[in-house]
């Protein structure tokens, strides 16, 4: 202590000691009130982790007095040591004061806690005494319970023995009562009688060596034999439903009747039941009269969907139920079942096909598709029994679909013929003065739109057969062959070809078949229709068909579009050629009659153009307007500047004066026939009946060539006088003035008219032509 005091005195007054950073109190000292408590409880975990080990820290957990004293003596002067001693003294006194205050404040609590602990100890001792008493009581109870359990087990054993005796007595009593029960239940509840006999049969067989049991068994056997006879009689004589039939055969099997005989009787009874179902379906179908002639059948009593529903629910349901019962009763042996079911299924398919044949009209295709879909779905259970019937069922559905497609084809053909009838009626209908009917473009547009719209509607109806929600649409036939063979080829391609053939039939000699000739406007309209089909409609129809009924890559070969287009173009060409022939023949007929009915030797000097020539020009003009409604203008060869003013000569071009034959002037008689033949050798040959092109100019040229060629041939057969030759000269010039405008090449008209004039001069007895100025004057005035 003296050392400490001395050290303190030596260290007093130092300013740089380690404790200089601590807070100070009044009088130059410092105080940390909670320091002693902190040293008692120790620093917090966080502080201890953060502070480094310092043995000189008087408040730290690692404080070492020896190290601290050594450091203080070596570093602090005496004054500082004395000050530090005084500060430590004050801290000690403060700590004592704090401890006393803490003790005073918690004294009552310590006293209360001491009393509580004392009371708890007393209570615990009482509880221990009570627990000891309770344990003793439990041991006594356990001993009593053991004695009770032993008594109960003994009682249970005696009760079980008594129950066994009672059960044995009940069994014996039941065995004694078996014959009476069997006799009572055999007539009303045979199934209950069988269950009773089955329960008693094993016991009776086991104790059969005892006379009493043998008597009971014999009596029971006699009763069950009577029951078996009754069941067989019922099986053979009554019409049982599937449930009753199954129960009857099942009871006979339980009576150990021969399974072979029962299977035959089961199928016989089932066959009678199913025959009745088929007869009910067949009653709705038309039956041929005994004479063999079939009267017109009345409409079916129900629609096809109702027929299929009743057939599926009645016949197919009953057949599946009976087949399932047969398999349960007689096992999986289908040696008899499959032929039996197959024969009935074939009859059912035949009735359904006959019913489908009664659907003569188009009706509601969706109803037919729903009926076939329901038939196919309900037949799945039957197909599990008859795998071979799947092909027959699929073939039936396919035939029904093909038949409906064929009817749609016939309906399209009838519709087209009806549209043609409307067009012919519109063309032939009389028109009031000042009121025009529908033009050819309107009639063509109406006809084409109607036919195309009807074809698209038919494709929409047929597409119902391949809808995703239809069960039979997943069959391979409807994914490939139906789309290509039935729809594309059998419906669309067949209709287009039929349309082309029908249109062409108006041109292929209708008079030879006794049919009335088609009006020329109809020929022209059909030619334009076939040409439009070749240009665009066929491609559109085939594209639409392939989109709605996509063909498979490995499917049947389809008809290429260009082949159909070529057929349509050939039909259009034939129709247009026939139109030219008909119109040319009409004009030619007028010219022929005008030539044949006139006296060319005794005719007077011409003063006017004959009326028939004016009529020819009018008819050609009308034909030009008619053709122009449907066909383009076409290309004409460049016309000479004086086409309308060309002088018409009665001489051939080899004998014509002026610019037609400048190097030849007839000075002596000469064989004009020879000159004409020589001229033909050097002139361009005109093909009268060559195929025309699809434009107005080509069509009019063909008609003009036929007309003028007829005029030429008629003139060659007549003998003319001077005035007759002059009349031909006037008529020819008039035709030349107007007809050159309609031809593709004016030289065709000029050449034919030159030949007419040359032939007239050759056949004339006094070939004196009229002056050209006079001819022009007559033609202008006419």
C-alpha positions in Angstrom: 0.0 0.0 0.0 2.8 2.3 0.8 4.3 1.5 -2.5 1.1 2.3 -4.2 0.9 5.5 -2.2 4.4 6.5 -3.1 3.7 5.7 -6.7 0.6 7.8 -6.6 2.4 10.7 -5.2 5.2 10.4 -7.7 2.8 10.4 -10.5 0.6 13.3 -9.5 0.3 16.2 -11.9 1.2 14.2 -15.1 -0.8 15.2 -18.1 -0.1 12.4 -20.5 -1.1 9.2 -18.5 -3.2 6.5 -20.1 -6.2 7.6 -18.0 -6.0 11.2 -19.1 -8.8 10.6 -21.7 -11.4 9.5 -19.2 -14.0 12.0 -18.2 -13.3 13.9 -14.9 -15.6 15.2 -12.2 -15.5 18.3 -10.1 -12.3 18.6 -8.1 -10.1 17.2 -10.8 -11.3 13.6 -10.4 -13.4 11.3 -12.8 -16.0 8.7 -12.1 -17.7 5.9 -14.1 -20.7 4.9 -12.0 -21.5 1.7 -13.9 -18.0 0.6 -14.2 -18.0 -1.8 -11.2 -21.3 -3.4 -12.4 -19.9 -3.8 -15.9 -16.8 -5.4 -14.5 -19.0 -7.7 -12.4 -21.2 -8.8 -15.3 -18.5 -8.5 -17.8 -18.4 -6.6 -21.2 -21.0 -7.3 -23.8 -20.2 -9.8 -26.5 -20.0 -7.1 -29.2 -17.6 -5.0 -27.1 -15.5 -8.0 -26.2 -15.2 -8.9 -29.9 -14.3 -5.3 -30.9 -11.8 -4.5 -28.1 -8.3 -5.9 -28.4 -6.7 -7.7 -25.3 -5.2 -4.9 -23.1 -3.8 -6.0 -19.8 -3.4 -2.4 -18.6 -7.1 -1.6 -19.1 -8.4 -1.5 -15.6 -12.0 -1.9 -16.8 -11.2 -4.6 -19.4 -11.6 -8.3 -19.1 -7.9 -8.9 -19.6 -6.7 -6.6 -16.8 -3.4 -7.6 -15.1 -2.5 -5.7 -11.9 1.2 -6.4 -12.1 1.5 -5.2 -15.7 -0.6 -2.2 -14.8 1.5 -1.3 -11.8 4.7 -1.8 -13.7 3.5 0.5 -16.5 2.3 3.2 -14.1 5.5 3.2 -12.1 7.6 3.5 -15.2 5.5 6.1 -16.9 3.7 8.3 -14.3 5.4 10.8 -11.9 4.6 10.8 -8.2 1.9 13.5 -8.3 0.0 11.7 -10.9 0.2 8.5 -8.9 -1.2 10.2 -5.8 -4.0 11.7 -7.9 -4.8 8.2 -9.3 -4.8 6.8 -5.7 -7.3 9.4 -4.6 -9.5 8.7 -7.6 -9.5 4.9 -7.0 -10.5 5.6 -3.4 -13.4 7.7 -4.5 -14.5 4.9 -6.9 -14.4 2.3 -4.2 -16.5 4.4 -1.9 -19.0 5.1 -4.7 -19.2 1.4 -5.5 -19.9 0.5 -1.9 -22.6 3.1 -1.8 -24.2 1.7 -5.0 -24.1 -1.8 -3.6 -25.8 -0.7 -0.4 -28.5 1.2 -2.3 -29.1 -1.9 -4.4 -29.3 -4.1 -1.4 -31.8 -1.8 0.3 -34.0 -1.5 -2.7 -34.3 -5.3 -3.2 -34.3 -6.4 0.4 -38.1 -6.9 0.6 -37.9 -8.8 -2.6 -35.3 -11.1 -1.2 -37.3 -11.7 1.9 -40.5 -12.4 -0.1 -38.6 -14.8 -2.4 -37.1 -16.6 0.6 -40.6 -17.1 2.1 -42.0 -18.3 -1.2 -39.2 -20.8 -1.6 -39.8 -22.0 1.9 -43.5 -22.5 1.3 -42.8 -24.3 -2.0 -40.5 -26.7 -0.3 -43.3 -27.5 2.2 -45.9 -27.9 -0.6 -43.5 -30.2 -2.5 -43.1 -32.4 0.5 -46.9 -32.7 0.8 -47.1 -33.5 -2.9 -44.5 -36.2 -2.6 -46.5 -37.8 0.2 -49.7 -37.6 -1.9 -47.9 -39.2 -4.9 -46.7 -42.0 -2.7 -50.3 -42.7 -1.6 -51.5 -42.5 -5.2 -48.9 -45.0 -6.3 -50.0 -47.4 -3.6 -53.6 -47.0 -4.7 -52.7 -47.6 -8.4 -51.0 -50.8 -7.5 -54.0 -52.0 -5.7 -56.2 -51.1 -8.6 -53.9 -52.9 -11.0 -54.2 -56.1 -9.0 -58.0 -55.8 -8.9 -58.1 -55.2 -12.7 -56.0 -58.3 -13.4 -58.4 -60.4 -11.4 -61.4 -58.9 -13.3 -59.7 -59.5 -16.7 -59.1 -63.1 -15.8 -62.7 -63.5 -14.8 -63.9 -61.8 -18.1 -61.7 -64.0 -20.3 -63.0 -67.0 -18.6 -66.6 -65.8 -19.2 -65.7 -65.0 -22.9 -64.4 -68.5 -23.4 -67.6 -70.0 -22.0 -69.7 -67.6 -24.1 -67.8 -68.6 -27.3 -68.3 -72.3 -26.5 -72.0 -71.6 -26.0 -72.2 -69.5 -29.2 -70.5 -72.3 -31.2 -73.0 -74.8 -29.8 -75.9 -72.4 -30.7 -74.4 -71.8 -34.2 -74.1 -75.5 -34.8 -77.7 -76.0 -33.7 -78.8 -73.2 -36.1 -76.9 -74.8 -38.9 -78.5 -78.1 -38.2 -81.9 -76.4 -38.0 -81.1 -74.6 -41.4 -80.1 -77.9 -43.0 -83.3 -79.4 -41.8 -85.3 -76.5 -43.2 -83.5 -76.5 -46.6 -86.0 -78.7 -48.5 -88.9 -76.6 -47.3 -87.2 -73.4 -48.3 -86.2 -74.7 -51.7 -89.8 -75.9 -52.3 -91.2 -72.5 -51.2 -88.7 -70.3 -53.3 -88.3 -72.5 -56.4 -91.5 -71.2 -58.0 -91.3 -67.5 -57.0 -87.7 -66.7 -56.2 -85.5 -69.3 -58.1 -82.3 -67.2 -57.7 -82.8 -67.3 -53.9 -83.5 -71.0 -53.9 -80.2 -71.5 -55.9 -78.2 -69.5 -53.3 -79.8 -71.5 -50.5 -79.0 -74.8 -52.2 -75.4 -73.7 -53.0 -74.8 -72.9 -49.3 -76.1 -76.2 -48.1 -74.7 -78.4 -50.9 -71.2 -78.7 -49.6 -72.3 -79.7 -46.0 -74.8 -82.2 -47.3 -72.2 -83.8 -49.5 -69.7 -83.9 -46.6 -72.1 -85.6 -44.2 -73.9 -87.7 -46.8 -72.9 -90.9 -45.1 -75.4 -90.0 -42.3 -78.9 -91.2 -43.2 -80.6 -88.0 -42.1 -78.3 -85.8 -44.2 -78.7 -88.2 -47.2 -82.4 -87.8 -47.0 -82.2 -84.0 -47.0 -79.8 -84.1 -49.9 -82.0 -86.3 -52.0 -85.0 -84.2 -51.4 -83.1 -81.1 -52.3 -81.8 -82.6 -55.5 -85.3 -83.5 -56.5 -86.5 -80.0 -55.9 -83.6 -78.5 -57.9 -84.3 -80.9 -60.8 -87.8 -79.7 -61.0 -86.5 -76.1 -61.0 -84.1 -76.9 -63.8 -86.9 -78.4 -65.8 -89.0 -75.3 -65.2 -86.2 -73.0 -66.3 -85.6 -75.0 -69.5 -89.3 -74.9 -70.4 -89.2 -71.1 -69.8 -86.0 -70.8 -71.9 -87.6 -72.7 -74.9 -91.1 -71.4 -74.8 -91.1 -67.8 -73.7 -89.7 -64.6 -75.3 -87.2 -63.3 -72.7 -85.5 -60.0 -72.6 -81.7 -60.0 -72.4 -81.6 -59.7 -68.6 -84.1 -62.5 -68.1 -82.3 -64.7 -70.6 -79.0 -64.2 -68.9 -80.4 -64.9 -65.5 -82.2 -68.0 -66.7 -79.1 -69.5 -68.4 -76.9 -68.5 -65.4 -79.2 -70.4 -63.0 -79.1 -73.5 -65.3 -75.3 -73.3 -65.3 -75.4 -73.2 -61.5 -77.6 -76.3 -61.6 -74.7 -78.0 -63.5 -76.7 -78.3 -66.7 -74.6 -79.0 -69.9 -73.0 -75.8 -71.1 -72.9 -76.9 -74.7 -76.7 -77.3 -74.9 -77.2 -74.1 -72.9 -75.0 -72.1 -75.4 -77.1 -73.3 -78.3 -80.4 -72.4 -76.5 -79.0 -69.0 -75.5 -78.1 -68.1 -79.1 -81.5 -69.4 -80.3 -83.4 -67.3 -77.8 -81.1 -64.3 -78.5 -81.6 -64.8 -82.3 -85.4 -64.7 -81.9 -85.2 -61.5 -79.9 -82.9 -59.8 -82.4 -85.0 -61.0 -85.3 -87.9 -59.2 -83.7 -85.8 -56.0 -83.5 -84.9 -56.3 -87.2 -88.5 -57.0 -88.2 -89.5 -53.8 -86.5 -86.9 -51.9 -88.5 -87.9 -53.6 -91.7 -91.5 -52.8 -91.2 -90.7 -49.2 -92.1 -89.1 -50.1 -95.4 -91.0 -50.5 -98.7 -91.5 -54.1 -99.8 -92.0 -55.0 -103.5 -95.3 -56.3 -104.5 -95.7 -60.0 -105.4 -96.1 -59.2 -109.1 -92.6 -57.8 -109.1 -93.7 -54.2 -109.9 -92.7 -51.7 -107.3 -95.2 -49.0 -106.5 -94.2 -45.5 -105.5 -93.2 -45.9 -101.8 -94.7 -43.6 -99.3 -92.3 -41.3 -97.5 -90.6 -43.0 -94.5 -92.4 -42.8 -91.2 -89.3 -41.2 -89.6 -86.2 -39.5 -90.7 -82.9 -41.3 -91.1 -81.5 -40.1 -87.8 -84.4 -41.5 -85.9 -84.1 -44.8 -87.8 -80.4 -45.1 -86.9 -81.1 -44.2 -83.3 -83.7 -46.9 -82.9 -81.6 -49.4 -84.7 -78.6 -48.6 -82.6 -80.4 -48.5 -79.3 -82.6 -51.5 -80.0 -80.7 -53.9 -82.3 -77.1 -53.0 -81.7 -77.6 -52.4 -78.0 -79.3 -55.7 -77.6 -76.7 -57.6 -79.7 -73.9 -56.1 -77.7 -75.6 -56.9 -74.4 -76.3 -60.5 -75.4 -72.8 -61.0 -76.7 -71.3 -59.7 -73.5 -73.6 -62.0 -71.4 -72.6 -64.9 -73.6 -68.9 -64.3 -73.0 -69.5 -64.0 -69.3 -71.5 -67.2 -69.1 -69.5 -69.4 -71.5 -66.0 -67.8 -71.6 -64.1 -66.3 -74.4 -64.9 -69.1 -76.9 -66.5 -67.3 -79.8 -66.7 -70.2 -82.2 -70.5 -69.9 -82.3 -70.9 -66.3 -81.2 -69.0 -64.6 -84.1 -70.9 -66.3 -87.0 -74.2 -65.7 -85.2 -73.4 -62.0 -84.6 -71.9 -61.6 -88.1 -75.1 -62.9 -89.9 -77.3 -60.5 -87.9 -75.0 -57.6 -88.5 -75.1 -58.2 -92.2 -78.9 -58.1 -92.2 -78.8 -54.9 -90.1 -76.4 -53.3 -92.6 -78.7 -54.3 -95.4 -81.7 -52.7 -93.8 -79.8 -49.5 -93.1 -78.6 -49.4 -96.7 -82.2 -49.9 -97.9 -83.2 -47.0 -95.7 -80.5 -44.8 -97.0 -81.7 -45.6 -100.5 -85.0 -44.1 -99.6 -83.3 -40.7 -99.2 -84.1 -39.8 -102.8 -83.9 -36.1 -102.4 -81.0 -34.1 -101.2 -82.8 -33.4 -97.9 -80.7 -32.2 -95.0 -77.1 -33.4 -95.5 -76.3 -32.5 -91.9 -79.0 -34.9 -90.7 -77.5 -37.7 -92.9 -74.0 -37.0 -91.6 -75.2 -37.0 -88.0 -77.0 -40.3 -88.6 -73.9 -42.0 -90.2 -71.8 -40.6 -87.4 -74.1 -42.0 -84.7 -74.2 -45.3 -86.5 -70.4 -45.4 -86.6 -70.0 -44.4 -83.0 -72.5 -46.9 -81.6 -71.0 -49.6 -83.8 -67.6 -49.4 -82.0 -68.8 -51.8 -79.2 -70.1 -54.2 -81.8 -66.8 -54.0 -83.7 -64.9 -55.2 -80.6 -67.0 -58.3 -80.9 -66.8 -58.5 -84.7 -63.5 -57.1 -86.0 -64.3 -58.2 -89.5 -67.4 -56.0 -89.5 -65.3 -52.8 -89.4 -64.8 -53.0 -93.2 -68.5 -53.6 -93.9 -69.5 -50.7 -91.7 -66.9 -48.4 -93.3 -68.0 -49.5 -96.7 -71.6 -48.7 -95.9 -70.7 -45.2 -94.7 -68.5 -44.7 -97.8 -71.3 -45.8 -100.1 -73.8 -43.5 -98.5 -71.4 -40.6 -98.8 -70.7 -41.4 -102.5 -74.4 -41.7 -103.2 -75.0 -38.3 -101.7 -72.2 -36.8 -103.8 -73.7 -38.4 -106.9 -77.1 -36.9 -106.1 -75.4 -33.5 -105.7 -73.9 -34.0 -109.1 -77.3 -34.7 -110.6 -78.7 -31.7 -108.8 -76.0 -29.5 -110.2 -76.8 -30.8 -113.7 -80.5 -30.2 -113.2 -79.8 -26.7 -111.9 -77.6 -25.8 -114.9 -80.3 -27.0 -117.3 -82.8 -25.0 -115.4 -80.6 -21.9 -115.7 -80.2 -22.6 -119.4 -84.0 -22.8 -119.7 -84.3 -19.4 -118.0 -81.8 -18.0 -120.4 -83.6 -19.4 -123.5 -86.9 -18.0 -122.2 -85.4 -14.6 -121.6 -83.9 -14.6 -125.1 -87.2 -15.8 -126.7 -89.5 -13.6 -124.7 -91.3 -10.9 -126.8 -90.2 -7.3 -126.0 -92.7 -4.5 -126.0 -91.8 -1.6 -128.2 -89.3 0.7 -126.6 -88.5 -1.7 -123.8 -85.4 -3.8 -124.0 -84.8 -7.0 -122.1 -81.7 -8.1 -120.3 -78.6 -8.0 -122.4 -76.3 -10.9 -123.1 -73.7 -9.7 -120.6 -76.3 -9.6 -117.8 -77.6 -13.1 -118.8 -74.0 -14.4 -118.9 -73.2 -12.9 -115.5 -76.4 -14.3 -113.9 -75.8 -17.7 -115.3 -72.1 -17.9 -114.3 -72.8 -16.5 -110.8 -75.7 -18.9 -110.2 -73.8 -22.0 -111.3 -70.7 -21.1 -109.4 -72.7 -20.2 -106.2 -74.6 -23.5 -106.4 -71.3 -25.4 -106.8 -69.8 -23.7 -103.8 -72.9 -24.4 -101.7 -72.7 -28.1 -102.7 -69.0 -28.2 -101.7 -70.0 -26.7 -98.3 -72.6 -29.4 -97.8 -70.2 -32.2 -98.9 -67.5 -30.9 -96.5 -69.8 -32.0 -93.6 -68.6 -35.5 -94.3 -65.0 -34.5 -93.4 -65.7 -32.3 -90.3 -63.4 -32.8 -87.3 -66.2 -33.7 -84.9 -67.4 -36.6 -87.2 -66.1 -40.0 -86.0 -66.0 -41.7 -89.4 -64.0 -38.7 -90.9 -60.9 -40.3 -89.4 -61.3 -43.3 -91.6 -58.6 -43.6 -94.3 -61.2 -43.4 -97.1 -62.5 -40.0 -96.0 -58.9 -38.6 -95.7 -57.9 -39.6 -99.2 -60.1 -41.4 -101.7 -63.3 -39.5 -100.8 -61.6 -36.1 -101.2 -60.0 -37.0 -104.5 -62.2 -39.7 -106.2 -65.6 -38.7 -104.9 -65.5 -35.0 -104.6 -62.8 -33.6 -106.8 -63.1 -36.1 -109.7 -66.6 -37.4 -109.2 -68.3 -34.1 -108.4 -66.3 -31.1 -109.5 -64.3 -32.4 -112.5 -67.3 -34.5 -113.6 -69.6 -31.5 -113.5 -67.2 -29.2 -115.4 -66.8 -31.9 -118.1 -70.5 -32.4 -118.3 -71.1 -28.7 -118.6 -68.7 -28.5 -121.5 -70.3 -31.5 -123.1 -73.7 -30.1 -122.6 -72.8 -26.8 -124.0 -71.0 -28.4 -127.0 -74.1 -30.6 -127.6 -75.9 -27.5 -128.8 -73.4 -27.3 -131.6 -73.0 -31.0 -132.4 -75.9 -31.5 -134.7 -79.0 -31.0 -132.4 -81.3 -31.3 -135.4 -80.0 -34.8 -136.0 -81.2 -35.8 -132.6 -84.6 -34.4 -133.1 -84.0 -31.5 -130.6 -84.9 -28.0 -131.5 -82.1 -25.9 -132.7 -80.6 -23.5 -130.1 -80.9 -19.8 -130.8 -77.7 -18.2 -132.0 -77.5 -15.9 -129.0 -77.5 -18.9 -126.7 -74.6 -20.4 -128.7 -72.7 -17.2 -128.4 -73.4 -17.0 -124.7 -72.3 -20.6 -124.0 -69.1 -20.0 -126.0 -68.3 -17.1 -123.8 -69.1 -19.1 -120.7 -66.8 -21.9 -121.7 -64.1 -19.5 -122.6 -64.4 -17.8 -119.1 -64.2 -21.3 -117.6 -61.0 -21.9 -119.5 -59.5 -18.5 -118.5 -60.3 -18.4 -114.8 -63.3 -20.3 -113.4 -61.8 -23.8 -113.7 -58.6 -22.8 -111.9 -60.7 -21.1 -109.1 -63.0 -24.1 -108.7 -60.1 -26.6 -108.5 -58.2 -24.4 -106.0 -61.2 -24.1 -103.8 -61.8 -27.8 -103.9 -58.2 -28.6 -103.0 -58.4 -26.2 -100.1 -61.5 -27.8 -98.7 -60.7 -31.4 -99.6 -56.8 -31.6 -99.6 -55.6 -34.6 -101.5 -52.8 -36.8 -100.1 -49.5 -37.1 -101.8 -49.8 -40.8 -102.3 -53.5 -40.7 -103.3 -55.1 -41.3 -106.7 -54.1 -39.4 -109.7 -56.1 -36.2 -110.3 -57.1 -34.6 -113.5 -54.8 -31.6 -114.2 -56.3 -28.2 -114.5 -54.9 -27.6 -118.0 -56.7 -30.7 -119.3 -60.1 -29.3 -118.2 -59.2 -25.9 -119.6 -58.4 -27.5 -122.9 -61.8 -29.2 -123.0 -63.5 -26.0 -122.1 -61.7 -24.2 -124.9 -62.5 -26.9 -127.4 -66.2 -26.6 -126.5 -66.0 -22.8 -126.8 -64.3 -23.1 -130.2 -67.0 -25.6 -131.4 -69.8 -23.4 -130.2 -68.3 -20.2 -131.8 -67.7 -22.1 -135.1 -71.3 -23.3 -135.0 -72.6 -19.8 -134.3 -70.7 -18.6 -137.3 -72.2 -21.4 -139.4 -75.7 -20.8 -138.2 -75.6 -17.1 -138.7 -73.9 -17.4 -142.0 -76.4 -20.0 -143.1 -79.3 -17.7 -142.1 -77.9 -14.9 -144.2 -76.9 -17.3 -147.0 -80.5 -18.6 -147.1 -81.9 -15.2 -147.8 -79.3 -14.7 -150.5 -80.1 -18.1 -152.0 -83.8 -17.5 -152.1 -83.3 -14.1 -153.6 -81.2 -15.6 -156.4 -83.3 -18.7 -157.1 -86.7 -16.9 -157.1 -85.7 -14.2 -159.6 -86.0 -14.3 -163.4 -82.5 -13.1 -164.3 -83.1 -13.2 -168.0 -86.3 -11.2 -168.1 -85.5 -8.6 -165.4 -85.8 -4.9 -166.1 -83.0 -2.4 -165.9 -82.0 -1.9 -162.3 -83.0 1.3 -160.6 -82.6 0.3 -156.9 -80.6 -2.0 -154.7 -82.7 -5.1 -154.0 -84.3 -5.2 -150.5 -82.6 -8.5 -149.7 -79.2 -6.8 -149.8 -80.4 -4.1 -147.4 -81.6 -6.9 -145.1 -78.3 -8.6 -145.3 -76.5 -5.5 -144.2 -79.0 -5.0 -141.4 -78.6 -8.5 -140.2 -74.8 -8.3 -140.3 -75.0 -5.1 -138.3 -77.2 -6.7 -135.7 -74.8 -9.7 -135.5 -71.9 -7.3 -135.0 -73.8 -5.6 -132.1 -74.6 -9.0 -130.6 -71.1 -10.4 -130.8 -69.6 -7.2 -129.5 -71.5 -7.6 -126.2 -69.5 -10.7 -125.3 -66.3 -10.6 -127.3 -63.5 -8.1 -127.8 -63.1 -6.1 -131.1 -60.1 -8.0 -132.4 -57.4 -6.9 -134.9 -58.1 -5.6 -138.4 -55.7 -5.3 -141.2 -54.9 -1.8 -142.3 -57.6 -0.6 -144.7 -56.9 1.2 -147.9 -58.0 4.9 -148.1 -60.5 4.3 -150.9 -62.1 1.1 -149.6 -65.6 2.5 -149.6 -65.2 4.0 -153.0 -63.7 1.1 -154.8 -65.2 0.5 -158.2 -67.0 -2.8 -158.4 -66.4 -4.5 -161.8 -68.2 -7.3 -163.5 -64.9 -8.5 -164.8 -62.4 -10.5 -162.8 -59.4 -8.6 -161.5 -57.4 -9.9 -164.5 -59.8 -8.2 -166.8 -60.5 -5.1 -164.8 -59.5 -1.8 -166.4 -57.5 0.9 -164.8 -55.5 0.2 -161.7 -56.8 -3.4 -161.5 -55.2 -4.5 -164.8 -53.3 -1.6 -166.3 -51.4 -3.8 -168.8 -54.4 -5.6 -170.2 -57.1 -4.2 -172.5 -59.4 -6.7 -174.1 -59.2 -6.2 -177.9 -60.4 -9.5 -179.1 -62.8 -12.2 -178.0 -61.3 -14.4 -175.4 -62.3 -17.3 -173.3 -63.3 -15.6 -170.0 -63.6 -18.9 -168.2 -59.9 -19.6 -168.9 -58.9 -16.2 -167.7 -60.9 -16.7 -164.5 -59.1 -20.0 -163.8 -55.8 -18.4 -164.5 -56.6 -15.6 -162.0 -57.5 -18.2 -159.3 -54.1 -19.7 -159.6 -52.4 -16.4 -158.6 -55.0 -15.1 -156.1 -54.9 -15.8 -152.4 -57.0 -18.8 -151.4 -59.9 -17.9 -149.1 -60.8 -20.7 -146.5 -64.5 -20.3 -146.0 -65.0 -22.6 -143.0 -61.8 -22.0 -141.1 -62.0 -21.9 -137.3 -62.7 -18.4 -136.0 -60.9 -16.6 -133.3 -62.5 -15.4 -130.0 -63.1 -11.8 -131.2 -65.8 -10.0 -133.0 -63.9 -9.3 -136.2 -63.1 -12.9 -136.8 -66.7 -14.0 -136.1 -68.1 -11.4 -138.6 -65.5 -12.3 -141.2 -66.5 -15.9 -141.0 -70.2 -15.1 -141.4 -69.5 -12.8 -144.4 -67.4 -15.4 -146.1 -70.2 -18.0 -145.8 -72.8 -15.5 -147.1 -70.8 -14.3 -150.1 -69.6 -17.9 -150.9 -73.3 -18.9 -151.0 -74.1 -15.9 -153.3 -71.2 -16.9 -155.6 -72.4 -20.5 -155.9 -76.0 -19.5 -156.5 -75.0 -17.1 -159.3 -72.9 -19.8 -160.9 -76.0 -21.9 -161.4 -78.1 -19.1 -163.0 -78.3 -17.7 -166.6 -78.4 -14.0 -166.7 -79.4 -11.3 -169.2 -77.9 -7.9 -169.6 -80.0 -6.3 -166.9 -79.6 -9.3 -164.6 -75.8 -8.8 -164.8 -76.3 -5.1 -164.1 -78.5 -5.9 -161.1 -75.7 -8.2 -159.7 -73.3 -5.4 -160.3 -75.4 -2.9 -158.3 -76.0 -5.4 -155.5 -72.4 -6.3 -155.3 -71.3 -2.7 -155.1 -73.8 -2.1 -152.3 -72.5 -5.0 -150.3 -68.9 -3.9 -150.8 -69.8 -0.4 -149.6 -71.0 -1.7 -146.2 -69.5 -5.2 -145.5 -65.8 -4.3 -145.6 -66.2 -2.5 -142.3 -67.0 -5.8 -140.5 -64.3 -8.0 -142.0 -60.8 -8.4 -140.6 -59.4 -7.9 -144.1 -61.2 -5.9 -146.8 -59.5 -8.0 -149.5 -61.6 -11.0 -148.4 -64.8 -9.1 -149.2 -63.4 -7.6 -152.4 -62.1 -11.0 -153.6 -65.4 -12.8 -153.1 -67.4 -10.0 -154.7 -65.0 -10.0 -157.6 -65.7 -13.7 -158.1 -69.4 -13.1 -157.9 -69.1 -10.5 -160.6 -66.9 -12.6 -162.7 -69.3 -15.6 -162.5 -72.2 -13.4 -163.3 -70.4 -12.1 -166.4 -69.5 -15.6 -167.4 -73.1 -16.8 -167.1 -74.5 -13.7 -168.9 -75.8 -13.9 -172.5 -75.2 -10.2 -173.1 -72.4 -9.1 -170.8 -72.7 -5.3 -171.0 -71.9 -3.7 -167.6 -73.5 -0.6 -166.2 -71.4 2.6 -165.9 -69.7 2.9 -162.6 -71.1 6.4 -161.9 -74.6 5.1 -162.4 -74.0 2.2 -160.1 -72.7 4.6 -157.4 -75.7 6.8 -157.8 -78.1 3.9 -157.4 -76.3 2.6 -154.3 -76.2 6.0 -152.7 -79.8 6.6 -153.4 -80.7 3.1 -152.1 
